Amino acid sequence: MKHFNVTGLCTPEHDYMADISGKLTQIKAMVDAGEYFTINRARQYGKTTILQALKDKLKDQYIVVKISFEGLGEQFFSEESRFCTGFDEIFGRGLSFSSATEADRNCWTQDINIPDNFLRLSQKITAFCKSRNTVLLIDEVDKASDNQTFLHFLGMLREKYLARKAGEDTTFTSVILAGVYDVKNIKLRMREKGFAAMQEGEGKYNSPWNIAANFKIDMSFSVSEISFMLSDYESEHHTGMDIARVALEIWNYTHGYPFLVSRICQEINEAALAWTDQGIQSAVKGILQEKNTLFDDIAHNLENNEDLRSFMYELLILGQEKHFERTNPTIDLAATFGFIRNEEGRAVIHNRMFEIKITNYFISKNMILPH
């Protein structure tokens, strides 16, 4: 039986899922246009799920290789030769889980030339992609985005992309990175990690990903996309819920934040609450009192960035109007973490649950004085 999954990759065979087919169609159009880009959204926003679903959607037209930098350790990025030989290995493993034929896999894995530097790795990619439309998906890119060796790798991909456009090279049809941060803005990551004051050699953090297209697809769930998930659940459980009303009420609390949508549904199901406005309210109340990874991230980010904390206090507690301008580093960071969204040029709290949770955070810090 299916369940509501909030802990990792969701698949339609095992989990109740919102309808993301429209999002996948839009992303495929970017791939078909040969674009390179980053899917950068806040934590637990369904990035890994969308990558897997995209891989399935593209597999009949492309060789799609999905890799991740999660858990590889610092040694993987310590020097050029380690990175290149390591990438050679994980790409070969990714091919074995793709739609590539045995001949395709052998072309990569049986190449006797070990790519122990970026020039040789570039040459191997050229040879492989000459007769193959190949898409590279890299998940958890934040694990590497502040590493100089990885930035050199992105620089190599950029140069190959530009050379392809000039008719002077072959390379991946599309490269898609997924993470919290937009790799085009490496300095935001540097600032968040405490390197903002670095002046000497700062140029080395200029983005090697400035060829990437803007990713403007809305990753939050709409009411109709939530309704799809509820319809799937209702077809098995026959609760008699008013699907349209329940979907709208869940959206009103979450503004479609994927983790929160699924977590409310999970709580209603597991706690045997009614699929009504009252049941949703009870679920929300219980969730806001729990400790989970999303709320831990909110507290961590507020604790560790004074500018961000002050901005959120002014916006939420003092009610100050803020223009949504992402060239402002603090606003950009708040948007990157999913705390705020753009509403007709104004910065507003992303959803009601965040509004309550962040208000409770400030109360707990004795930052809200009683009247």
C-alpha positions as CSV (number, residue, x, y, z in Angstrom):
1,M,0.0,0.0,0.0
2,K,1.2,3.5,-0.7
3,H,2.0,6.0,2.0
4,F,2.8,9.7,2.4
5,N,6.6,10.0,2.2
6,V,8.5,13.0,3.8
7,T,11.9,11.4,4.2
8,G,13.4,11.1,0.8
9,L,12.8,10.1,-2.8
10,C,9.1,9.7,-3.7
11,T,8.1,7.3,-6.4
12,P,4.5,6.8,-7.9
13,E,4.7,3.1,-7.2
14,H,5.2,3.4,-3.5
15,D,4.1,7.0,-2.5
16,Y,1.1,9.3,-2.8
17,M,2.5,12.1,-5.0
18,A,1.3,15.4,-6.2
19,D,0.9,15.7,-10.0
20,I,4.3,17.0,-11.2
21,S,3.8,16.2,-14.9
22,G,3.4,19.9,-15.8
23,K,6.7,20.7,-14.2
24,L,8.4,17.8,-15.9
25,T,7.2,19.0,-19.3
26,Q,8.6,22.4,-18.7
27,I,12.0,21.1,-17.6
28,K,12.1,18.7,-20.5
29,A,11.7,21.7,-22.9
30,M,14.8,23.2,-21.3
31,V,16.7,19.9,-21.9
32,D,15.5,19.7,-25.4
33,A,16.8,23.2,-26.0
34,G,20.2,22.0,-24.8
35,E,20.3,24.3,-21.7
36,Y,22.4,23.9,-18.7
37,F,20.9,25.0,-15.4
38,T,20.5,24.6,-11.6
39,I,17.3,23.5,-9.9
40,N,17.9,25.5,-6.7
41,R,15.2,25.4,-4.1
42,A,15.1,25.3,-0.3
43,R,15.6,22.1,1.6
44,Q,13.0,19.3,1.4
45,Y,11.5,20.9,-1.7
46,G,11.3,17.7,-3.8
47,K,14.5,18.3,-5.8
48,T,15.7,14.7,-5.7
49,T,12.2,13.4,-6.5
50,I,11.9,15.8,-9.5
51,L,15.4,14.6,-10.8
52,Q,14.4,11.0,-10.6
53,A,11.0,11.6,-12.3
54,L,12.9,13.7,-15.0
55,K,15.3,10.8,-15.6
56,D,12.3,8.5,-16.2
57,K,10.7,11.0,-18.5
58,L,13.9,11.5,-20.6
59,K,15.2,7.9,-20.8
60,D,13.6,7.0,-24.1
61,Q,15.2,10.0,-25.9
62,Y,18.5,10.5,-24.0
63,I,21.0,8.5,-22.0
64,V,20.4,10.1,-18.6
65,V,23.1,9.7,-16.0
66,K,22.2,10.7,-12.5
67,I,25.0,11.1,-9.9
68,S,25.3,12.6,-6.4
69,F,28.2,14.1,-4.4
70,E,26.5,13.1,-1.1
71,G,28.9,11.2,1.2
72,L,32.0,11.3,-1.0
73,G,34.2,13.0,1.5
74,E,36.8,15.7,1.3
75,Q,39.4,13.5,-0.3
76,F,37.3,13.2,-3.5
77,F,37.7,17.0,-4.0
78,S,41.3,17.3,-2.7
79,E,43.0,17.5,-6.0
80,E,42.4,17.4,-9.7
81,S,43.5,13.8,-10.3
82,R,41.4,12.4,-7.5
83,F,38.3,14.2,-8.7
84,C,38.7,13.2,-12.4
85,T,39.3,9.5,-11.7
86,G,36.5,9.6,-9.1
87,F,34.1,11.2,-11.6
88,D,35.1,8.6,-14.2
89,E,34.1,5.9,-11.8
90,I,30.8,7.3,-10.5
91,F,29.7,8.3,-14.1
92,G,30.4,4.7,-15.2
93,R,28.3,3.5,-12.3
94,G,25.5,5.9,-13.2
95,L,25.5,4.6,-16.8
96,S,24.8,1.1,-15.4
97,F,21.5,2.5,-14.0
98,S,20.5,4.3,-17.1
99,S,19.0,3.4,-20.4
100,A,22.4,3.1,-22.0
101,T,23.1,-0.1,-24.0
102,E,25.9,-2.5,-23.1
103,A,27.9,-1.0,-25.9
104,D,27.4,2.5,-24.5
105,R,28.5,1.4,-21.1
106,N,31.5,-0.4,-22.5
107,C,32.5,2.6,-24.5
108,W,33.0,4.5,-21.2
109,T,34.1,1.9,-18.7
110,Q,36.6,0.0,-21.0
111,D,38.4,3.1,-22.2
112,I,42.0,2.4,-21.2
113,N,42.9,6.0,-20.9
114,I,42.6,7.0,-17.3
115,P,41.3,10.6,-17.1
116,D,43.6,11.8,-14.3
117,N,43.2,15.5,-15.2
118,F,40.6,17.8,-16.7
119,L,42.0,17.7,-20.2
120,R,41.8,13.9,-20.4
121,L,38.3,13.9,-18.8
122,S,37.2,16.5,-21.3
123,Q,38.5,14.3,-24.1
124,K,36.7,11.3,-22.8
125,I,33.4,13.2,-22.5
126,T,33.9,14.4,-26.1
127,A,34.4,10.9,-27.4
128,F,31.4,9.5,-25.5
129,C,29.0,12.2,-26.5
130,K,29.9,12.3,-30.2
131,S,27.2,9.8,-31.1
132,R,25.1,9.9,-28.0
133,N,22.6,12.4,-26.6
134,T,23.6,12.4,-23.0
135,V,22.1,14.3,-20.1
136,L,24.0,14.6,-16.8
137,L,22.1,15.1,-13.6
138,I,24.1,16.0,-10.4
139,D,22.2,15.9,-7.1
140,E,23.3,17.4,-3.8
141,V,25.6,19.9,-5.5
142,D,25.9,22.0,-2.4
143,K,28.3,19.3,-1.0
144,A,30.8,20.5,-3.6
145,S,29.9,24.0,-4.6
146,D,32.4,25.7,-2.2
147,N,35.3,23.5,-3.4
148,Q,37.8,24.9,-5.9
149,T,38.3,21.5,-7.7
150,F,34.6,21.3,-8.4
151,L,34.5,24.8,-9.6
152,H,37.3,23.9,-12.1
153,F,35.1,21.0,-13.2
154,L,32.2,23.3,-13.8
155,G,34.5,25.6,-15.7
156,M,35.5,22.7,-18.0
157,L,31.8,22.0,-18.7
158,R,31.2,25.7,-19.4
159,E,34.1,25.8,-21.9
160,K,32.8,22.6,-23.6
161,Y,29.3,24.1,-23.8
162,L,30.6,27.2,-25.4
163,A,32.8,25.2,-27.8
164,R,29.8,23.1,-28.8
165,K,27.8,26.2,-29.6
166,A,30.7,27.2,-31.9
167,G,30.7,23.8,-33.5
168,E,34.2,23.0,-32.1
169,D,33.3,20.2,-29.6
170,T,30.7,17.7,-28.5
171,T,29.6,17.3,-24.9
172,F,26.5,16.6,-22.8
173,T,23.3,17.8,-24.3
174,S,22.2,19.2,-21.0
175,V,23.7,19.4,-17.5
176,I,21.3,19.9,-14.5
177,L,22.6,20.6,-11.0
178,A,20.3,20.3,-8.0
179,G,20.9,22.0,-4.6
180,V,19.8,24.7,-2.3
181,Y,22.1,27.3,-3.8
182,D,22.2,28.6,-7.3
183,V,25.7,27.7,-8.4
184,K,25.7,30.9,-10.6
185,N,26.0,32.7,-7.3
186,I,29.0,31.0,-5.7
187,K,29.6,34.1,-3.5
188,L,26.3,33.6,-1.7
189,R,27.5,30.2,-0.5
190,M,30.9,31.7,0.4
191,R,29.2,34.4,2.4
192,E,27.0,32.0,4.3
193,K,30.1,29.9,5.1
194,G,31.9,32.9,6.5
195,F,34.2,33.9,3.7
196,A,32.5,37.1,2.8
197,A,35.4,39.2,4.1
198,M,37.9,37.6,1.7
199,Q,39.2,40.1,-0.7
200,E,42.5,38.7,-1.9
201,G,41.9,36.1,-4.5
202,E,38.1,36.7,-4.3
203,G,38.0,36.4,-8.1
204,K,38.5,32.6,-7.8
205,Y,34.9,32.4,-6.6
206,N,33.5,34.1,-9.7
207,S,30.9,31.7,-11.1
208,P,32.0,29.1,-13.6
209,W,28.3,28.5,-14.3
210,N,27.4,31.8,-15.9
211,I,26.3,30.0,-19.0
212,A,23.3,28.5,-17.1
213,A,19.8,29.3,-18.0
214,N,17.5,30.8,-15.3
215,F,15.3,28.1,-13.7
216,K,11.9,29.8,-13.2
217,I,9.7,26.8,-12.9
218,D,7.5,27.0,-9.8
219,M,8.4,23.9,-7.7
220,S,5.6,24.4,-5.1
221,F,2.4,22.4,-5.4
222,S,-0.7,24.1,-6.7
223,V,-4.1,23.3,-5.4
224,S,-4.8,21.1,-8.4
225,E,-1.5,19.2,-8.0
226,I,-2.4,18.6,-4.3
227,S,-5.9,17.4,-5.4
228,F,-4.2,14.8,-7.6
229,M,-2.4,13.3,-4.6
230,L,-5.6,13.3,-2.5
231,S,-7.6,11.7,-5.3
232,D,-5.1,8.8,-5.4
233,Y,-5.4,8.4,-1.6
234,E,-9.2,8.6,-1.7
235,S,-9.4,5.9,-4.4
236,E,-7.9,3.5,-1.9
237,H,-9.3,4.7,1.4
238,H,-12.8,6.0,0.5
239,T,-13.0,8.6,3.3
240,G,-15.6,10.7,1.6
241,M,-13.5,13.8,1.9
242,D,-14.2,16.9,-0.2
243,I,-11.0,16.7,-2.2
244,A,-11.1,20.3,-3.6
245,R,-11.8,21.8,-0.2
246,V,-9.2,19.8,1.6
247,A,-6.6,20.6,-1.0
248,L,-7.3,24.3,-0.8
249,E,-7.1,24.3,3.0
250,I,-3.7,22.4,2.9
251,W,-2.5,24.9,0.4
252,N,-3.6,27.8,2.5
253,Y,-1.3,26.6,5.3
254,T,1.6,25.6,3.2
255,H,1.5,27.7,0.0
256,G,2.4,24.4,-1.6
257,Y,5.7,23.8,0.2
258,P,6.2,20.1,-0.7
259,F,7.4,18.8,2.6
260,L,4.7,20.5,4.5
261,V,2.0,19.3,2.2
262,S,3.0,15.7,2.5
263,R,3.6,16.0,6.3
264,I,0.1,17.3,6.9
265,C,-1.4,14.5,4.8
266,Q,0.8,12.0,6.7
267,E,-0.2,13.3,10.1
268,I,-4.0,13.2,9.2
269,N,-3.6,9.6,8.0
270,E,-1.4,8.3,10.8
271,A,-3.3,10.1,13.6
272,A,-6.6,9.0,12.2
273,L,-7.8,12.6,12.0
274,A,-10.7,13.7,9.8
275,W,-10.1,15.0,6.3
276,T,-11.8,18.3,7.2
277,D,-10.7,21.8,8.0
278,Q,-10.7,20.8,11.7
279,G,-8.6,17.8,11.0
280,I,-6.1,19.8,9.0
281,Q,-5.9,22.4,11.8
282,S,-5.2,19.6,14.4
283,A,-2.5,18.2,12.1
284,V,-0.8,21.6,11.7
285,K,-0.9,22.2,15.4
286,G,0.8,18.9,16.1
287,I,3.4,19.4,13.4
288,L,4.4,22.8,14.6
289,Q,5.2,21.3,18.0
290,E,7.5,18.6,16.7
291,K,11.2,18.6,16.0
292,N,12.0,17.8,12.3
293,T,14.8,18.5,9.9
294,L,13.0,21.4,8.2
295,F,12.3,23.2,11.4
296,D,15.9,22.5,12.6
297,D,17.2,24.1,9.5
298,I,15.0,27.2,10.1
299,A,16.4,27.6,13.6
300,H,20.0,26.9,12.5
301,N,19.8,29.5,9.8
302,L,18.3,32.1,12.0
303,E,20.8,31.4,14.8
304,N,23.8,31.6,12.5
305,N,23.1,34.8,10.5
306,E,22.5,38.0,12.4
307,D,21.5,39.9,9.2
308,L,19.0,37.2,8.3
309,R,17.6,37.1,11.8
310,S,17.1,40.9,11.9
311,F,15.5,40.9,8.5
312,M,13.0,38.3,9.4
313,Y,12.2,40.0,12.7
314,E,11.6,43.3,10.9
315,L,9.4,41.7,8.3
316,L,7.4,39.3,10.5
317,I,7.3,40.9,14.0
318,L,7.6,44.6,13.3
319,G,5.6,44.4,10.1
320,Q,8.0,46.4,8.0
321,E,7.4,46.3,4.3
322,K,10.3,44.9,2.3
323,H,10.9,45.2,-1.4
324,F,11.7,41.8,-2.9
325,E,15.1,42.5,-4.4
326,R,17.5,39.5,-4.8
327,T,20.5,41.7,-5.4
328,N,20.2,42.4,-1.7
329,P,22.3,39.5,-0.2
330,T,20.1,39.1,2.9
331,I,16.9,39.0,0.9
332,D,18.5,36.6,-1.5
333,L,19.5,34.3,1.4
334,A,16.0,34.5,2.9
335,A,14.5,33.5,-0.5
336,T,17.1,30.8,-1.0
337,F,16.2,29.2,2.3
338,G,12.5,29.4,1.4
339,F,11.6,31.8,4.2
340,I,10.1,34.4,1.9
341,R,8.5,34.6,-1.6
342,N,7.8,37.4,-4.0
343,E,4.3,38.8,-4.0
344,E,3.9,41.6,-6.5
345,G,7.4,42.9,-5.7
346,R,7.0,42.6,-1.9
347,A,8.8,40.1,0.3
348,V,6.3,38.1,2.3
349,I,6.6,35.0,4.6
350,H,6.4,31.9,2.4
351,N,3.5,30.3,4.2
352,R,1.4,30.4,7.4
353,M,3.2,27.5,9.0
354,F,6.6,29.3,8.6
355,E,5.0,32.4,10.0
356,I,3.9,30.6,13.1
357,K,7.1,28.7,13.5
358,I,9.4,31.7,13.1
359,T,7.2,33.8,15.4
360,N,7.5,31.1,18.1
361,Y,11.2,31.2,17.6
362,F,11.4,34.9,18.4
363,I,9.1,34.4,21.4
364,S,11.4,31.7,22.7
365,K,14.3,34.1,22.4
366,N,12.4,36.7,24.4
367,M,12.5,39.0,21.4
368,I,8.8,39.9,21.5
369,L,7.8,42.1,24.5
370,P,4.4,41.8,26.0
371,H,2.0,44.7,25.6
